[in-house]
Amino acid sequence: MANTGDLSSNNTTADVQGLKLDKLRVHISSFLPLIGAFSNVRVIGNQQILLHPLTDADWEGFRTKAKQVESFTFSAETEQDASQIATSSMLQIQAKLGTLPMFPFLRNLQIYVLSRTLVNYWPLLVSSNLRSVELTITTEDALRSQ
């Protein structure tokens, strides 16, 4: 994936495949960096699980990082990463969010794979600030998702 900003400059957008959600606005392609914002996340088997309860400090840290996300790419890699997050963890987050968007400042969404995971996570990707949705699905991808 191409870098959407230079981490060493004063640009306000940076590609953060992993852990550096510290710029004003970022592009991500995984939910994993956000799950890492919680101090009570544990890896059990091959899944990251949020233990109860979610503390106010953890929730504020999570919301701060989520507010930085301006662009999200949902691809096969995103889906693979999402499989590492326990469904119960995402349901905890959705319940805590209520009707609030996960990414309130999300402006651009690129989708490269149609899947059940995308359908399940779609409510988390919707934002009133969303300005563009790019859907690029090849015939091969469409056949695989059936």
C-alpha positions in Angstrom: 0.0 0.0 0.0 1.3 3.4 -0.9 2.1 5.8 1.9 -0.4 8.7 2.1 1.9 10.9 4.1 5.4 11.3 5.3 5.7 10.4 9.0 8.8 12.6 9.4 7.2 15.8 8.0 4.4 18.1 9.3 1.8 16.4 7.0 -1.4 15.6 8.8 -2.0 12.3 7.1 0.1 9.2 7.5 -0.2 5.5 6.5 -0.3 3.5 9.7 -0.3 -0.2 9.0 0.6 -1.0 12.6 0.9 1.0 15.7 1.5 4.7 15.0 -1.9 6.3 15.3 -0.4 9.6 16.5 -0.9 12.0 13.6 -3.9 14.3 13.3 -5.5 12.4 10.4 -4.5 8.9 9.2 -5.3 6.2 6.7 -5.7 2.6 8.0 -6.5 -0.7 6.5 -7.0 -2.8 9.7 -8.9 -2.6 12.9 -6.0 -4.1 14.8 -4.3 -0.7 15.7 -7.5 0.4 17.3 -8.0 -2.8 19.3 -4.5 -2.2 20.6 -5.7 1.0 22.2 -7.3 -1.1 25.0 -5.2 -2.1 28.0 -7.5 -5.1 28.6 -7.0 -6.8 25.3 -5.6 -10.3 25.5 -4.6 -12.8 22.9 -6.2 -16.1 23.4 -5.5 -18.7 20.8 -5.2 -16.6 17.7 -7.8 -14.0 18.6 -7.6 -10.7 20.4 -10.2 -10.5 23.1 -11.4 -7.5 25.1 -11.9 -8.4 28.7 -14.6 -6.7 30.7 -14.9 -4.0 31.8 -13.9 -1.3 29.3 -12.4 1.5 31.4 -13.2 5.1 30.8 -9.5 5.8 30.1 -9.3 2.9 27.5 -12.5 4.1 25.9 -11.2 7.7 25.6 -7.9 6.4 24.1 -9.8 4.3 21.6 -12.2 7.2 20.6 -9.2 9.5 20.2 -7.5 7.1 17.8 -10.7 6.4 15.9 -11.3 10.1 15.5 -8.0 10.4 13.7 -9.0 8.0 10.9 -9.9 9.9 7.8 -9.5 7.1 5.2 -10.0 3.3 5.5 -9.2 0.6 3.0 -11.1 -2.7 3.3 -9.3 -5.4 1.5 -8.5 -9.1 1.8 -5.7 -8.2 4.3 -8.3 -6.2 6.4 -10.5 -9.3 6.5 -7.5 -11.5 7.5 -6.7 -9.0 10.3 -10.4 -8.9 11.4 -10.4 -12.6 11.8 -7.8 -12.1 14.6 -10.3 -10.0 16.6 -12.9 -11.9 18.6 -16.5 -11.2 17.4 -17.4 -10.6 21.0 -14.8 -7.8 21.1 -16.3 -6.0 18.1 -19.7 -6.5 19.6 -18.6 -4.8 22.8 -17.3 -1.9 20.8 -20.5 -1.6 18.8 -22.6 -1.8 21.9 -20.5 1.0 23.6 -20.7 3.1 20.4 -24.5 2.8 20.2 -25.5 5.0 17.3 -22.2 6.9 17.2 -19.9 6.1 14.2 -16.6 4.3 15.0 -14.8 6.8 12.7 -16.6 10.1 13.0 -14.2 11.9 10.6 -14.0 9.1 8.0 -14.1 10.8 4.6 -12.8 8.1 2.2 -13.5 4.4 2.1 -12.0 2.0 -0.4 -13.5 -1.5 -0.7 -11.6 -4.2 -2.5 -13.4 -7.3 -1.3 -17.0 -8.1 -0.7 -17.5 -10.5 2.3 -19.6 -11.3 5.3 -17.0 -9.5 7.4 -17.6 -6.3 5.4 -21.3 -6.7 5.9 -20.9 -7.2 9.6 -18.5 -4.2 10.0 -20.4 -1.9 7.6 -22.2 0.0 10.4 -18.7 0.8 11.9 -17.6 2.3 8.6 -20.5 4.6 8.0 -20.0 8.3 9.0 -21.8 11.5 8.2 -18.5 12.9 7.0 -18.1 10.1 4.4 -17.5 11.8 1.0 -16.3 9.0 -1.2 -16.7 5.2 -1.4 -14.6 3.5 -4.0 -15.6 -0.1 -4.8 -13.2 -2.1 -6.9 -14.1 -5.8 -7.1 -12.7 -8.1 -9.7 -14.7 -11.0 -11.1 -12.5 -13.4 -9.2 -13.2 -11.6 -6.0 -16.9 -11.6 -6.6 -16.9 -15.3 -7.3 -14.8 -16.0 -4.1 -17.2 -14.1 -1.9 -20.2 -16.2 -3.0 
